[in-house]
Amino acid sequence: MKVGIVGLGYVGLPLAAAFAEAGCDVIGVDTDARRLERLRRSESDIEDVPSDRLRAIVERFTATDSYRELAACEAVIICVPTPLANHREPDLSYLVDAATQLSRVLHEGRLVVLESTTYPGTTRERLLPILEESGLAAGREFNLAYSPERIDPGRTDHTVRTTPKVVGGLTDECRRRAAELYGLICDEVVEVSSPEVAELTKLLENIFRSVNIAFINELAQLCDRMDIDVWEVVDAAATKPFGFMRFDPGPGMGGHCLPIDPFYLAFKAREHDFYTEFIELAGKLNQAQPHFCVQKIERDASKPVRGSRVLLLGVAYKSGVGDLREAPALKIIRRLRELGADIAYHDPHVPALPEYGLESVDLDGELAGADAVCIVTAHPGIDYERVVREGKLVLDFRGVTRGTTAPNLVRL
Protein backbone atom coordinates (compact mmCIF):
# COMPACT_ATOMS: atom_id res chain seq x y z
CA MET A 1 0.00 0.00 0.00
CA LYS A 2 1.22 3.51 -0.78
CA VAL A 3 0.36 6.21 1.78
CA GLY A 4 0.81 9.96 1.41
CA ILE A 5 1.44 12.29 4.36
CA VAL A 6 1.03 16.06 3.90
CA GLY A 7 3.04 17.87 6.58
CA LEU A 8 6.12 16.23 8.10
CA GLY A 9 6.20 17.90 11.50
CA TYR A 10 5.35 16.61 14.98
CA VAL A 11 2.26 14.78 13.70
CA GLY A 12 3.14 13.78 10.17
CA LEU A 13 6.65 12.40 10.60
CA PRO A 14 5.77 9.87 13.34
CA LEU A 15 2.88 8.71 11.14
CA ALA A 16 5.16 8.39 8.13
CA ALA A 17 7.62 6.31 10.13
CA ALA A 18 4.86 4.10 11.52
CA PHE A 19 3.35 3.34 8.09
CA ALA A 20 6.78 2.67 6.55
CA GLU A 21 7.62 0.30 9.42
CA ALA A 22 4.30 -1.46 8.76
CA GLY A 23 5.46 -2.19 5.19
CA CYS A 24 3.82 0.69 3.33
CA ASP A 25 5.54 2.89 0.80
CA VAL A 26 5.22 6.45 2.14
CA ILE A 27 5.34 9.73 0.22
CA GLY A 28 5.77 12.68 2.57
CA VAL A 29 5.06 16.20 1.29
CA ASP A 30 6.30 19.34 3.03
CA THR A 31 6.93 22.94 1.96
CA ASP A 32 9.91 23.52 4.26
CA ALA A 33 12.99 23.16 2.02
CA ARG A 34 15.41 22.85 4.94
CA ARG A 35 13.33 20.12 6.54
CA LEU A 36 13.19 18.21 3.26
CA GLU A 37 16.97 18.44 2.90
CA ARG A 38 17.43 16.97 6.36
CA LEU A 39 14.90 14.20 5.79
CA ARG A 40 16.54 13.23 2.52
CA ARG A 41 19.71 12.71 4.55
CA SER A 42 17.66 10.72 7.09
CA GLU A 43 18.19 13.45 9.67
CA SER A 44 15.20 14.05 11.90
CA ASP A 45 14.22 17.30 13.61
CA ILE A 46 11.44 15.56 15.55
CA GLU A 47 12.57 14.08 18.85
CA ASP A 48 10.02 11.25 18.77
CA VAL A 49 11.53 10.02 15.49
CA PRO A 50 15.30 9.61 15.93
CA SER A 51 17.46 9.69 12.82
CA ASP A 52 18.37 6.02 13.06
CA ARG A 53 14.66 5.23 12.74
CA LEU A 54 14.57 7.20 9.49
CA ARG A 55 17.65 5.42 8.21
CA ALA A 56 15.90 2.09 8.81
CA ILE A 57 13.00 3.07 6.50
CA VAL A 58 14.99 4.89 3.82
CA GLU A 59 13.84 2.43 1.14
CA ARG A 60 10.16 3.03 1.93
CA PHE A 61 10.02 6.75 2.75
CA THR A 62 10.31 9.60 0.23
CA ALA A 63 10.25 13.27 1.26
CA THR A 64 9.26 15.76 -1.43
CA ASP A 65 7.62 19.13 -2.06
CA SER A 66 5.67 17.80 -5.04
CA TYR A 67 1.98 17.02 -4.63
CA ARG A 68 2.08 15.24 -7.98
CA GLU A 69 3.75 12.28 -6.30
CA LEU A 70 0.62 11.78 -4.18
CA ALA A 71 -1.35 10.80 -7.28
CA ALA A 72 -0.30 7.18 -6.88
CA CYS A 73 -1.17 6.98 -3.18
CA GLU A 74 -4.21 4.96 -2.10
CA ALA A 75 -4.59 7.09 1.03
CA VAL A 76 -3.46 10.61 1.92
CA ILE A 77 -3.35 11.98 5.47
CA ILE A 78 -3.28 15.75 6.00
CA CYS A 79 -1.23 16.87 9.02
CA VAL A 80 -0.66 20.58 8.37
CA PRO A 81 -0.54 23.29 11.07
CA THR A 82 -3.79 24.93 12.18
CA PRO A 83 -2.66 27.93 14.25
CA LEU A 84 -4.68 30.86 15.52
CA ALA A 85 -4.83 34.17 13.69
CA ASN A 86 -4.21 37.53 15.39
CA HIS A 87 -7.73 37.73 16.82
CA ARG A 88 -7.66 34.21 18.26
CA GLU A 89 -9.65 32.81 15.37
CA PRO A 90 -8.70 29.67 13.42
CA ASP A 91 -6.18 30.09 10.62
CA LEU A 92 -6.96 27.36 8.10
CA SER A 93 -4.75 28.76 5.35
CA TYR A 94 -2.33 25.80 5.48
CA LEU A 95 -5.25 23.37 5.24
CA VAL A 96 -6.88 25.26 2.38
CA ASP A 97 -3.62 25.32 0.45
CA ALA A 98 -2.97 21.61 1.03
CA ALA A 99 -6.53 20.70 0.01
CA THR A 100 -6.31 22.82 -3.14
CA GLN A 101 -3.06 21.15 -4.18
CA LEU A 102 -4.42 17.71 -3.35
CA SER A 103 -7.62 18.26 -5.36
CA ARG A 104 -5.49 18.55 -8.50
CA VAL A 105 -4.07 15.05 -8.12
CA LEU A 106 -7.02 13.26 -6.51
CA HIS A 107 -8.24 10.11 -8.25
CA GLU A 108 -11.28 7.91 -7.86
CA GLY A 109 -11.17 5.40 -5.02
CA ARG A 110 -8.70 7.35 -2.89
CA LEU A 111 -9.04 7.93 0.85
CA VAL A 112 -8.29 11.35 2.36
CA VAL A 113 -8.02 11.77 6.14
CA LEU A 114 -7.58 15.03 8.01
CA GLU A 115 -5.62 14.83 11.30
CA SER A 116 -4.96 18.52 11.97
CA THR A 117 -6.69 19.82 15.10
CA THR A 118 -9.66 22.00 14.21
CA TYR A 119 -13.26 22.86 15.04
CA PRO A 120 -16.25 20.58 14.38
CA GLY A 121 -17.43 20.91 10.80
CA THR A 122 -14.07 21.63 9.20
CA THR A 123 -13.85 18.33 7.33
CA ARG A 124 -17.36 18.59 5.91
CA GLU A 125 -17.65 22.36 5.43
CA ARG A 126 -14.13 23.41 4.44
CA LEU A 127 -12.12 20.40 3.26
CA LEU A 128 -14.83 18.56 1.32
CA PRO A 129 -15.81 21.38 -1.11
CA ILE A 130 -12.18 22.03 -2.03
CA LEU A 131 -11.47 18.35 -2.68
CA GLU A 132 -14.61 18.10 -4.81
CA GLU A 133 -13.11 20.71 -7.13
CA SER A 134 -11.36 17.63 -8.53
CA GLY A 135 -14.70 16.73 -10.12
CA LEU A 136 -15.06 13.72 -7.80
CA ALA A 137 -17.88 13.34 -5.27
CA ALA A 138 -16.93 12.72 -1.65
CA GLY A 139 -18.50 9.59 -0.21
CA ARG A 140 -19.07 8.10 -3.66
CA GLU A 141 -15.96 8.50 -5.78
CA PHE A 142 -13.46 9.13 -3.01
CA ASN A 143 -13.55 8.59 0.75
CA LEU A 144 -13.15 11.30 3.34
CA ALA A 145 -12.61 11.01 7.11
CA TYR A 146 -11.28 12.78 10.17
CA SER A 147 -8.99 11.21 12.76
CA PRO A 148 -7.52 13.42 15.50
CA GLU A 149 -3.85 13.09 16.30
CA ARG A 150 -3.20 12.12 19.92
CA ILE A 151 0.59 12.35 20.07
CA ASP A 152 2.13 13.55 23.32
CA PRO A 153 5.70 14.56 22.39
CA GLY A 154 8.39 12.90 24.46
CA ARG A 155 6.29 10.01 25.75
CA THR A 156 7.43 6.45 25.29
CA ASP A 157 4.66 4.71 27.26
CA HIS A 158 1.94 5.80 24.81
CA THR A 159 2.92 5.63 21.15
CA VAL A 160 1.17 5.79 17.78
CA ARG A 161 0.59 2.04 18.01
CA THR A 162 -0.63 1.83 21.60
CA THR A 163 -2.85 4.93 21.67
CA PRO A 164 -6.43 4.17 20.51
CA LYS A 165 -7.19 5.89 17.19
CA VAL A 166 -10.53 7.67 16.79
CA VAL A 167 -11.94 7.82 13.24
CA GLY A 168 -15.11 9.39 11.87
CA GLY A 169 -16.04 9.13 8.21
CA LEU A 170 -18.32 11.08 5.91
CA THR A 171 -20.14 7.79 5.20
CA ASP A 172 -20.01 4.28 6.65
CA GLU A 173 -17.68 3.23 3.84
CA CYS A 174 -15.42 6.23 4.48
CA ARG A 175 -15.21 5.27 8.14
CA ARG A 176 -14.50 1.64 7.27
CA ARG A 177 -11.69 2.60 4.90
CA ALA A 178 -10.12 4.91 7.48
CA ALA A 179 -10.37 2.28 10.21
CA GLU A 180 -8.75 -0.25 7.90
CA LEU A 181 -5.91 2.19 7.17
CA TYR A 182 -5.12 2.95 10.80
CA GLY A 183 -5.48 -0.70 11.72
CA LEU A 184 -2.11 -1.16 10.01
CA ILE A 185 -0.33 0.93 12.65
CA CYS A 186 -2.65 1.07 15.68
CA ASP A 187 -3.63 -1.73 18.05
CA GLU A 188 -7.09 -0.26 18.62
CA VAL A 189 -9.29 1.84 16.32
CA VAL A 190 -12.35 3.57 17.80
CA GLU A 191 -15.00 4.25 15.15
CA VAL A 192 -17.45 7.13 15.67
CA SER A 193 -20.48 8.17 13.67
CA SER A 194 -19.21 11.30 11.89
CA PRO A 195 -16.22 13.59 11.30
CA GLU A 196 -17.84 16.14 13.62
CA VAL A 197 -17.84 13.69 16.52
CA ALA A 198 -14.18 12.89 15.91
CA GLU A 199 -13.29 16.59 15.63
CA LEU A 200 -15.03 17.46 18.88
CA THR A 201 -13.50 14.43 20.63
CA LYS A 202 -10.04 15.96 20.19
CA LEU A 203 -11.20 19.32 21.50
CA LEU A 204 -12.86 17.71 24.51
CA GLU A 205 -9.69 15.84 25.44
CA ASN A 206 -7.55 18.95 25.37
CA ILE A 207 -10.05 21.44 26.78
CA PHE A 208 -10.60 19.07 29.72
CA ARG A 209 -6.91 19.48 30.52
CA SER A 210 -6.97 23.22 29.83
CA VAL A 211 -9.87 23.84 32.21
CA ASN A 212 -8.34 21.79 35.02
CA ILE A 213 -4.91 23.37 34.59
CA ALA A 214 -6.52 26.82 34.70
CA PHE A 215 -8.33 25.87 37.90
CA ILE A 216 -5.19 24.61 39.63
CA ASN A 217 -3.20 27.65 38.47
CA GLU A 218 -5.86 29.95 39.88
CA LEU A 219 -5.78 27.98 43.13
CA ALA A 220 -1.99 28.41 43.19
CA GLN A 221 -2.44 32.18 42.98
CA LEU A 222 -4.89 32.09 45.87
CA CYS A 223 -2.55 29.88 47.91
CA ASP A 224 0.20 32.40 47.24
CA ARG A 225 -1.88 35.13 48.89
CA MET A 226 -2.94 32.86 51.77
CA ASP A 227 0.62 31.64 52.37
CA ILE A 228 -0.41 28.00 51.85
CA ASP A 229 1.81 25.52 49.98
CA VAL A 230 -0.28 24.57 46.94
CA TRP A 231 1.95 21.56 46.26
CA GLU A 232 1.24 20.14 49.70
CA VAL A 233 -2.48 20.66 49.08
CA VAL A 234 -2.32 18.85 45.73
CA ASP A 235 -0.25 16.00 47.18
CA ALA A 236 -2.76 15.52 49.98
CA ALA A 237 -5.81 15.66 47.68
CA ALA A 238 -4.20 13.13 45.33
CA THR A 239 -4.29 10.48 48.07
CA LYS A 240 -8.06 10.16 47.53
CA PRO A 241 -8.54 6.98 45.47
CA PHE A 242 -11.74 8.16 43.76
CA GLY A 243 -13.39 11.36 42.59
CA PHE A 244 -10.14 13.32 42.15
CA MET A 245 -7.71 13.59 39.25
CA ARG A 246 -4.37 15.25 39.88
CA PHE A 247 -3.37 18.38 37.97
CA ASP A 248 -0.27 20.37 38.91
CA PRO A 249 0.15 24.14 38.67
CA GLY A 250 2.90 25.64 36.55
CA PRO A 251 4.05 28.70 34.60
CA GLY A 252 1.41 28.25 31.90
CA MET A 253 0.52 25.89 29.07
CA GLY A 254 2.40 25.22 25.88
CA GLY A 255 2.35 23.01 22.82
CA HIS A 256 0.17 23.32 19.75
CA CYS A 257 -3.07 21.99 21.19
CA LEU A 258 -3.79 22.95 24.80
CA PRO A 259 -3.39 26.74 24.50
CA ILE A 260 -5.26 26.83 21.18
CA ASP A 261 -8.12 24.32 21.29
CA PRO A 262 -10.39 26.33 23.64
CA PHE A 263 -10.41 29.19 21.13
CA TYR A 264 -11.24 26.80 18.27
CA LEU A 265 -14.34 25.57 20.05
CA ALA A 266 -15.32 29.08 21.14
CA PHE A 267 -15.11 30.24 17.52
CA LYS A 268 -17.44 27.48 16.32
CA ALA A 269 -19.82 27.97 19.24
CA ARG A 270 -20.38 31.61 18.29
CA GLU A 271 -21.74 30.47 14.92
CA HIS A 272 -24.51 28.80 16.91
CA ASP A 273 -25.14 31.87 19.08
CA PHE A 274 -23.56 30.09 22.05
CA TYR A 275 -20.76 31.48 24.20
CA THR A 276 -18.42 29.06 25.94
CA GLU A 277 -17.69 31.43 28.83
CA PHE A 278 -16.29 28.76 31.13
CA ILE A 279 -13.94 27.39 28.47
CA GLU A 280 -12.82 30.84 27.29
CA LEU A 281 -12.14 31.92 30.86
CA ALA A 282 -9.87 28.90 31.32
CA GLY A 283 -7.97 29.86 28.19
CA LYS A 284 -7.51 33.42 29.41
CA LEU A 285 -6.33 32.27 32.84
CA ASN A 286 -3.73 29.98 31.29
CA GLN A 287 -2.55 32.74 28.94
CA ALA A 288 -2.03 35.03 31.94
CA GLN A 289 -0.11 32.56 34.13
CA PRO A 290 3.37 33.50 32.82
CA HIS A 291 2.68 37.12 33.85
CA PHE A 292 1.88 35.95 37.38
CA CYS A 293 5.26 34.18 37.46
CA VAL A 294 6.98 37.43 36.47
CA GLN A 295 5.13 39.23 39.25
CA LYS A 296 6.49 36.69 41.72
CA ILE A 297 10.02 37.34 40.45
CA GLU A 298 9.48 41.07 40.89
CA ARG A 299 8.07 40.64 44.37
CA ASP A 300 10.54 38.10 45.75
CA ALA A 301 13.77 39.43 44.24
CA SER A 302 16.02 41.28 46.65
CA LYS A 303 16.72 43.98 44.06
CA PRO A 304 14.78 45.57 41.17
CA VAL A 305 14.34 43.39 38.09
CA ARG A 306 15.86 46.11 35.94
CA GLY A 307 19.56 45.31 35.65
CA SER A 308 19.18 41.95 37.43
CA ARG A 309 20.58 38.76 35.93
CA VAL A 310 17.73 36.24 35.63
CA LEU A 311 18.54 32.63 34.72
CA LEU A 312 15.71 30.46 33.39
CA LEU A 313 16.06 26.70 33.74
CA GLY A 314 14.17 25.21 30.82
CA VAL A 315 12.47 27.07 27.96
CA ALA A 316 10.71 24.19 26.15
CA TYR A 317 7.01 23.90 26.88
CA LYS A 318 7.34 20.51 28.63
CA SER A 319 9.88 18.27 30.28
CA GLY A 320 12.21 16.14 28.20
CA VAL A 321 11.61 17.73 24.79
CA GLY A 322 12.83 20.74 22.82
CA ASP A 323 9.39 21.85 21.59
CA LEU A 324 8.95 25.63 21.88
CA ARG A 325 5.40 25.92 20.54
CA GLU A 326 3.49 28.35 22.79
CA ALA A 327 6.11 27.79 25.51
CA PRO A 328 5.33 29.96 28.58
CA ALA A 329 9.06 30.58 29.06
CA LEU A 330 9.06 32.74 25.94
CA LYS A 331 6.39 35.00 27.42
CA ILE A 332 8.39 35.21 30.62
CA ILE A 333 11.51 36.18 28.69
CA ARG A 334 9.69 38.89 26.75
CA ARG A 335 8.13 40.40 29.85
CA LEU A 336 11.37 40.32 31.85
CA ARG A 337 13.16 42.06 29.01
CA GLU A 338 10.48 44.74 28.95
CA LEU A 339 11.26 45.25 32.64
CA GLY A 340 14.98 45.61 31.88
CA ALA A 341 16.27 42.24 33.10
CA ASP A 342 19.42 40.58 31.76
CA ILE A 343 18.26 37.13 30.63
CA ALA A 344 20.11 33.84 30.38
CA TYR A 345 18.75 30.34 30.08
CA HIS A 346 19.85 26.72 30.36
CA ASP A 347 18.03 24.01 28.42
CA PRO A 348 19.76 20.81 27.24
CA HIS A 349 17.07 20.33 24.58
CA VAL A 350 17.11 23.87 23.14
CA PRO A 351 20.65 24.95 22.23
CA ALA A 352 19.67 28.41 21.00
CA LEU A 353 16.86 30.96 20.76
CA PRO A 354 17.95 32.98 17.70
CA GLU A 355 14.87 35.21 17.83
CA TYR A 356 15.96 36.38 21.27
CA GLY A 357 19.69 36.40 20.60
CA LEU A 358 20.26 33.78 23.30
CA GLU A 359 22.14 30.49 23.57
CA SER A 360 21.85 27.92 26.31
CA VAL A 361 24.48 28.53 28.99
CA ASP A 362 26.33 26.08 31.20
CA LEU A 363 25.21 26.04 34.81
CA ASP A 364 28.77 26.25 36.12
CA GLY A 365 29.29 29.84 37.13
CA GLU A 366 25.82 30.94 36.03
CA LEU A 367 23.98 29.68 39.10
CA ALA A 368 25.99 31.68 41.57
CA GLY A 369 26.14 34.74 39.30
CA ALA A 370 22.39 35.06 38.72
CA ASP A 371 20.29 37.31 40.91
CA ALA A 372 17.34 34.96 40.38
CA VAL A 373 17.09 31.41 39.06
CA CYS A 374 13.65 30.35 37.77
CA ILE A 375 12.75 26.71 37.23
CA VAL A 376 10.35 27.04 34.29
CA THR A 377 10.63 23.56 32.71
CA ALA A 378 11.64 20.64 34.89
CA HIS A 379 13.93 18.75 32.54
CA PRO A 380 15.37 15.49 33.88
CA GLY A 381 19.08 15.30 34.56
CA ILE A 382 19.37 18.65 36.33
CA ASP A 383 20.59 18.61 39.93
CA TYR A 384 17.93 20.78 41.55
CA GLU A 385 19.47 20.36 44.99
CA ARG A 386 22.57 22.00 43.59
CA VAL A 387 20.43 24.75 42.06
CA VAL A 388 18.97 25.57 45.47
CA ARG A 389 22.36 25.27 47.14
CA GLU A 390 24.18 27.64 44.76
CA GLY A 391 21.46 30.07 43.65
CA LYS A 392 20.97 33.39 45.44
CA LEU A 393 17.22 33.20 44.86
CA VAL A 394 15.45 30.20 43.33
CA LEU A 395 11.85 30.39 42.14
CA ASP A 396 10.39 26.95 41.45
CA PHE A 397 7.41 27.15 39.08
CA ARG A 398 7.22 23.36 38.64
CA GLY A 399 7.30 21.97 42.17
CA VAL A 400 10.46 19.91 41.68
CA THR A 401 11.86 21.14 44.99
CA ARG A 402 8.94 19.84 47.06
CA GLY A 403 10.28 18.57 50.35
CA THR A 404 13.14 21.09 50.32
CA THR A 405 13.20 24.07 52.66
CA ALA A 406 15.71 26.87 52.17
CA PRO A 407 15.66 30.62 52.87
CA ASN A 408 16.48 31.36 49.18
CA LEU A 409 13.75 29.06 47.78
CA VAL A 410 10.30 30.22 46.66
CA ARG A 411 7.75 27.90 45.09
CA LEU A 412 4.74 28.75 42.96
N, C-alpha and C positions, 0 to 999 in steps of 0.2 A: 504494500500500500504506500502511496506517496502522499505526504501531508505537508501543507504549507502553513507557515507561521508568519504573520505580519506583526512586526515589532519584536525585537530581540533583547529586551531589557529584563527587568526583574521577574516578569511573568512569562514572557515568550521564550527566553533562552532555557530555563528549566524544562518547559514543555518540549522544546525541540530536542533536548538531550534525552528526555524520557521516551519520546516516540522513536528516536533513532536507536536507543538501547532495546526497544521492543521489536526491532527489525524493520521499521519503516524507513523509507527514503524521505528525508526532510529538506524542504526548501524554505529557508528563512529569509524574509525580506525586511530591510531596515534602511532608513534614509541617512543615518549617521555614517559618513564615510570613514571616520577614524575607527568606529566600532567594527565596521565591516573588515577593515584592514587587520585589526587584531584577531577577529574570528577566523579569518582566512589563514592566519598563522596559528590557529588553535590556542589563542590567548584570550582568556576570559576576563571580563571586568565585572562579573557577577559572582559574589562570594559563594553562593550556593552551588555554583557550577565551576569547580576548579578546572584549570587548564588541562590537567591530565585526563579528565573526563571527556573534554572536547577532542583530545588527541585520539582517544579510544573509538570515537565515532566519526572520524574524519572521512571515511569512505561513504558514510550515509548522510552526512550533513553538509549542505551547501548554503553559504551566506551570500546574498546578492542585494542589489538595489532595484532589480528588474522585476516588475509585476508580471511580465510576460511569462516568466518561468513557472508561475503558479497555474498556468493553463492546463498543465498535465496533472495537477494534484486532484485527488478524489475528495479531499477535505481541506478547508482553509480555516484557520483559527485567527481571529483578529485580537491582538493584545497591545493596542496602541495606548498612549497616555490619554487620560481624560481629566485634565486639571480644572481649576476654577478660574474664571475670568476676574477682572478687576473688581467687579461688584458682587463677588461671591456667587456667580451664576455659572452653570456648567459650560465648559469650553469643549465642544465636540468637533473642533476643526480637524484634529488629527483623524478622528473616526470618519468624518465626511470625506476627507481626502483619500483615506485608505479604501473606503467603500466605492468611491468614484473610480479609482484605479482598478479595483477588483472587478467592477461591473464590465470593464472592457475585455476581460479575459475569462469571464464566467461561462461555463458550458453546462449543458443539460446533465442532470444527474449528480451534480456536485453538492457537497454539504458545506455550508458556511456557519461558523459558530463565533459569536462575540463573547469575549471574556473580560473586556475592559469594564471597570466599575462605572455604573451609571444609574440613572433614575428609571423607575418602571415605565415602560412604554418606548424606550429608546430603540430596541430591536425592531419592533413592529412599526413605529411611527417615523423613525429617522433612517435606520439602516435598510429596511425592506424596500422603500420606494427608490432609493439610489441603486440598489442591486437590480431592481426590475428594469432599470434603464438599459440593461443588457438585452431586453426583449423577452426574457424568460420570466415565468410566473412562479413566485415563491409558494412553496407547498405543493406544487404540481410538477414543475420542471426542474426546480432545484430545492434543496432542503435548507431550512434556516432555524437556528436555535441559539439560546443563550445559556452560558455556563459560567458562573462567577468563579474567578480565581480565589483560592484560599491559602495562598502561600504566606508563611510567616518567615521572613528572611532570618537566616541564622539558626533555625531550628533543625535538629537532626532526628528528633523523636517523631515528628509528624512531617511526612514528605508528600510529594505528588502522589505516590502510590498508596500511601496509607491513609491519606485524608479523603473522606467520602466526597464524591464529585456530584454536585447538583446540576441537573440539566432540565431545561424546559424548551419544548419545541413549538414552532408555529402550528404544526399538526401532529397527530399521533406518529405518523411516519417520520417526520422531522425529529421528534423526540427519540424514536427508536434508533435512527441513524446516529444521532449524537451519543446516545448511551452505548451503542456498539463501538463507536470510535474511542470513547474514553475508557471503555472496558479493556482496551489494550494496555493501558498504563495505570489504571486505578483498580484497587481491590474491591471497592464498593462504589456503585453509581446510584444516586438517589434521583429518581425521575419525578418531576412535578408537572402540573397540568398546563403551564403556559410560560412563555418567556418572562411575562410580568411577575409571576410568582418567583421565578429564579432571580430576577433582578432585585426584587424587594428582599429576598432572603439574604443577599449579600449586605444590603444596607442595614437590615435588622441586626445581623451579627456584629457589625462594626459600631452601629449607633448604641447598641447595648453596652459595649465597652466604653464608648465616649461618655454616655450619661453617667455611668458608675465612676469613671475616672474624674469627671467634673464634680460629682458629689464628694468624693474623698478628698479632692484638692480643696474644695470649699471648706470641708471639715478641718483640713490642715490649717487653713487660714484662721478659722475660729479657735482652734487649739493654740495657735500662736498667740492670740490675744489673751487666752485664758491661762497661759503658761502650763498647758497640759501636753505631754509627749504623745503626739498622734500615733507614732509607731507602736508605743506600748498599748494604746487603745486598739489598734488594728490587730496586733498579735493576740490580745486577749479575746477579741470578738471572733477571731478565726478558730478558736478552740471549740466553738459550737459546731457539732457534727451535722446540723441540718439548718436550713433556712437562712444561711449566710454564705456569701461567696466573697472571697478576699479580693480587694483591689487596693493597691498601694498608691499613695500620693507621689508627686514628682514635680519636675520643673515645667511640665507641659507635655503635649502629645506630638508625635512626629509620624513619619511615614506617609505614603500616598493616601491611604484609605481613612484612617481614624479622624484626622483633622478636616477631611473634605466631605465625607459621606453625609453628615448631618445637613450640610447645605444643599446637597443634591436632592435629598428627600424634601427639604423645605421648599425648594424651587418647584418641584412637581406638585406638592400639596397646594401651592398658591393657585395653580391652574384649576383646582377643584374648590376654590374659595375656602380653603382650610389652612389654618396657620399652626404650625407645629411649634408652639411657644416653648414647651418643655425641652424639646430636642434642640431648638435654636439657642436657648439659654445655656444648655450644656456646652454647645460649640463655642459660645462667647466666653464662658468661664475658662475653658481649656486654652483658648487663644490668649487670655489675659494672664495665665499662670506664670509665664516667664517674667512678666513685669513685676509680679509679686516677689519673685526670687531676687530681682534687682533691688527692690525696696528693702529686702532683708539685708542684702550686702551693704546698702547705704546706711541702714540703721545700726548694724552690728560692727561695722568697721571702726577701728580706733582713730581713723583719720578720714578726711573727705575723700570721696571716690576720685575726684579730679586729681590727676597726678599719681594716683595709687597704681601699683602693679597688681593686676588681678590675673591669677592663673586658673584656667578652666581645665578640669580633668574630664575628658570626654566631650566630643562635639557631635558624634553620630546620634541619631535619634533613639537608638536602643543598644543594649549591651551586646558585645561580641560581633558587631558588623560595622561597616564603614558607610552605611546609607545616611545621606544628609537630607533626604526629602523632608521638608517641613520640620527640621530638627529645632527644638526649642533653644538649643545652645546658640544658634545663629541670631535669634531675637535678643538673647541676653548679650551677645557680643555687640550688636548694633546699639542697644540701649546704653551699655556701659561706655561705649565710645562717644555717644552723644553727651554723656556726663563727664567726659574728659579722662577716662581711665586708660591706662597702658595695658593692653591685653596680650596674654600669651596663652597657649593651650598645649595640652599633651593628649594625644590620642593615637594608640598604636595602629589603628585601622584607617586613620585619615592623615596621611603624611603632610598634606598642604591644603590651605584654603586660599587659592589664588585671588578670589574676589575680594578677600579681606587683607591680602598681603601678608598672610601668616603661614608659618610652617610649624609643625609639631616640634616641641622642644623636649629635651631630655630632663627628667626630674632632678637629676643631680645638680645642685646649685640653684635650681629654680624654686624648689619648695621653700627653702629658707629665705630666699630673696623676695618672695611675693608678699605683698601686704595682706592679700586674701587669697585663699585657695578654695575653689568651688567644685564640688563633686557633682557634675551635671549628668554624666553617663557612667554607670558603674561597670566598666569593662573588667573582665576577669584578668588576673595576672598582675594587678596593681596592689602593692602593699599599703593598704589603707591605714594600718597601724603606724607605719612610717610617716605617712602623710600627716596624721594627727600629731605625731611626735615632733616633726620638723617644721610644720607650718605655723606661722604666727597666728593666723586665724583661719579656721577650716569651716566652711559651710557645706553641710551634707544635704543635698537635695534628693538623695536616693535611699537614705536609710541604711547604708552599708556599714555605718559605724554604730549601729544599735548594740547596746551592751557596753559601749565605751563612754567613760565620763572624763572630760578634760576641760580646764578653764578656757581653752582656745577653740573649743568645738561647739558649733551651733548646728542643730538639725532643723529640717523643714518642719 
